[in-house]
């Protein structure tokens, strides 16, 4: 039994939702295609497709099997490409990152990478949904914060840094806080969801403490908070990389830096490891690490060991 051929046929059936369409593409009779799926279901002892007179629908087991089949076929294709041509990494490189950090981090680095590896097709998916790399949804992803337990390899790229900011117009109207306790008299833009550590952290005379803040507006993400601060609606505490350009342009002013505890989130690039790591993934991960000193925004750079 040719399992690779069966996987290819099943994948095409699942993608076209039709035995006939898959058969036309493969130059096979629909009945032959159907028998392949029947054989797979019999061997696995599960139903992969629900068949009606109008449509084919994947079962939950079919969805999982399709994800694995795509990953196996992609890995096989990559291996064959490496064997037939070792001169340059090639193939489709699927990269996942959040929308905000993809824009601020990944996109500025891609031009040099593409010039260096012209045979790699970069496929970027910017989404705030965490994709499942182990299920074949992406080859590599940028992750911030604690990493969930997963069969993934992670390489540290740096660490974000928090900064308190306000617009010059706001400070002209309300005054500039000199010590953290001055924030009690200001509108502070906060998150609208419960966090593990409520309040804003500070350090004074070597002692760390949290200050409960209040204001007239709340939101669910730091990017929006930075924009609200630019509009003069209050003081925000956000990741420095999201407001770096606004600070450099004078639209925002950093505050209370002498009391900044230096907290932030770890940045990692994660991927499936192993002896058969695709060359396109390996060279991209190495490129990110190599670019740490020059390519990252200044707010992301760190002297900590990678």
Buried (B, 14 or more C-beta within 10 A) or exposed (E): EEEEEBBBBBBBBBEBEBBEBBBBBBEBEBEEBBBBBEBBBEEEEBEBBEEEEEEBEBBEBBEBBBBEBBBBBBBEEBEEBBEEEEEBBBBBBBBBBBEBBBBBBBEEBBEEBEEEBEEBEBEBBBEEEEBEBEBBBBBBBBBBEEEEEEEBBBBBBBBBBBBBBBBEEBBEEBEBBEEBEEBEEBBBBBBEEEEEEEEBBBBEEEEEEEBEBEBEBBBEBBBBBBBBBBEBBBBBBBBBBBBBEBBEEEBBBEBBEEBBBEEBBBBBBBBBBEEEBBBBBBBBBEBBBEBBEEBBBEBBBBEEEE
